[in-house]
Amino acid sequence: MESEIVDTRFSNQNMTNVDSENDTETPNDDTNENITDVDSEIETETPSDDTKKRDKKKRKNEDPGIVYLSRIPPLMNVKIIRNMFSVYGDVGKIFLQPDDKAANTKKGRMFTEGWVEFEDKKVAKSVATKLNSKQIGEDETINELQRRMAAMFGKEKALFVPTGTMGNLLSMCVHCPSRGEEAILGSRSHIFVHEQGGIAFIAGVLASLIENKPDGTFDIEIMKQRIRQIDDPHFPYTRVVCLENTHNFCGGKVVPLSFMEEVYNIAKSANVNVHLDGARVLNAATALNVPVKDILKHTDTVNMCFSKAGGILAAAAMYALDNVLPRLHLDHEHAKELSKGIMASHNDLVNIDLSGVHTNIVFITMLKDNVPSQILHDRLLQITEEEKRELGDVVIVKTVVYSDKLLRFVLHNDVSSDDVELTKKKFQFILQEIAEKMK
Ligand SMILES: Cc1ncc(COP(=O)(O)O)c(C=O)c1O
């Protein structure tokens, strides 16, 4: 699978976009009144359900200059979203719809959905394509593992990352979305003692330490006093309490569930989240002889380790050195062969610079303005009845749209010579099909 550089904070957020050819319509005053605005999000009244439905429809279907956000990560705000999207182009207004049901504070709100306006419609379209990219989340092995872990843990979603340190760090970034926010940690916690201060220098999180007792717990009364949620810019905001179970530095002890439950209840009533560094939470569940869900119901997020420090991935990399590297030249040969096959099909729709195909990457240039690369991309993902009748064996071909004019595909270990043959035939069939339609 290929990876794309996207803001990972949004990559799993299931955002969808308007991809409509309809005329743009600047939201009228009526619409604006009912949507939370950049500068007035605190004051805006919650719109009625009818208004929300109408605005959503309008935004989703009628305005190509707008990227619709169907789910927004916890505790985002307009400033963060503006910063994130500014890397793509000039951002206009941002609308965020407050979640009436969530516990909100002035410093941190929850939103159900939102819209980002771009000055340039083309930028909006390309951002939406990125957010919708099917590449993200297309690896079925990872998807399956994530589904299993989420189900086993009783959590909404799981994310596979290479190391436990990264899992903890990401969790801190999620819980403390603005720099300078605070996490309460045990003084002997792995996050504080052994993770290179990453939560400070990467996530910008302030650690508020409570001394760990030998059993891995800490004084709950002190925790209560430490929670700071004052709407005064002098003070950092406490966002999360971190627990660890089993507790490594306290001797691998199982931290009692009664303690976790008490911490969780107090934290939640103060609108603070709880993260568990559960690198060895399955050891805790085994030692307690309880389903792991019973432990995790006292946490919002958890980090669990299958290996220490990325060993599993190192093993896969070593396998690749021994088994994939020696056959890398095949991918290059396949790329050339396929490119020649595509160019051999009599068409004036696409071009490949054959002299530029040096390795496993091939760029196709679209030659007709009325056949943008998205059309070819989408058709390559389909298999039609006629295609089956005509070609017999058929394949789905995954490509990446780089722009209206550019489409890329990449050969790799899992694409055999037979696959290349089928792909060649598919391209030829489709190019013929599109050419026929254009007549
Ligand atoms: C409690 C705890 N959390 C997190 C980690 C970090 O895991 P990794 O080494 O995969 O980054 C460890 C590693 O030993 C650990 O013991």
The ligand as a Gaussian input file, in Angstrom:
#p B3LYP/6-31G(d) Opt

LIG

0 1
 C        4.362000       0.482000      30.491000
 C        4.985000       0.742000      29.158000
 N        4.419000       1.635000      28.348000
 C        4.934000       1.905000      27.153000
 C        6.063000       1.281000      26.698000
 C        6.640000       1.673000      25.367000
 O        6.610000       0.704000      24.398000
 P        7.631000       0.743000      23.180000
 O        8.938000       0.269000      23.687000
 O        7.017000      -0.167000      22.163000
 O        7.710000       2.148000      22.692000
 C        6.703000       0.338000      27.510000
 C        7.929000      -0.332000      27.037000
 O        8.543000      -1.113000      27.689000
 C        6.153000       0.057000      28.776000
 O        6.722000      -0.804000      29.610000

